[in-house]
Amino acid sequence: MGIRNAAKALIINDGKLLINKNQNSVGDMCYGLPNGAIYYDLPGGGQNQYETLEEAVKRECLEESGYTVVVDRLAAIYEEISMHEGFRIEYESYAHKVHFIFICRLTNEPIKPLAEKDLDMLESIWIEIADMRNMPLYPQILIANLDRVFNSDNVLYLGSERI
């Protein structure tokens, strides 16, 4: 089993944050949520071989949301390890990930058609930043450290989560 790098984006525009709305289709293998549960996560995804993390986050944002972004800075890093044996077997390459969270902003490019949605993804939506704390938004370790992530000029290591 390998460790997968994932590049995620905090995209802020007019005081709102872009997130992906998802509906769980893999039962308790997804964050322990029941099948059909709604949850949210940041746009982004896995880094491809020979692709930089910055290229990965830009590509993933365009694929999932249709928005072209500029990376301002790397804001945080955290590690996620699935403890669910079924998930480890079914989705081996996703069972251990290191997430790199970038603060990004939109360009003036027009919105493009979606090229690819993740397995459970329904749509991308804009929310008030304050509302993040009251939503089933993953990674939860990010919510607990949100103020630090937005207000620090340094890259923060948020730790590890076993889910």
Secondary structure, DSSP 8 states (H G I E B T S, - for coil): ---EEEEEEEEEETTEEEEEEEE--SGGGTTT--TT-EEEE-SEEE--TT--HHHHHHHHHHHHHS--EEEEEEEEEEEEE---HHHHHHTGGGSEEEEEEEEEEE-SS---------TTEEEEEEEEGGGGGGS-EE-HHHHHTHHHHHH-SS-EEEEEEE-
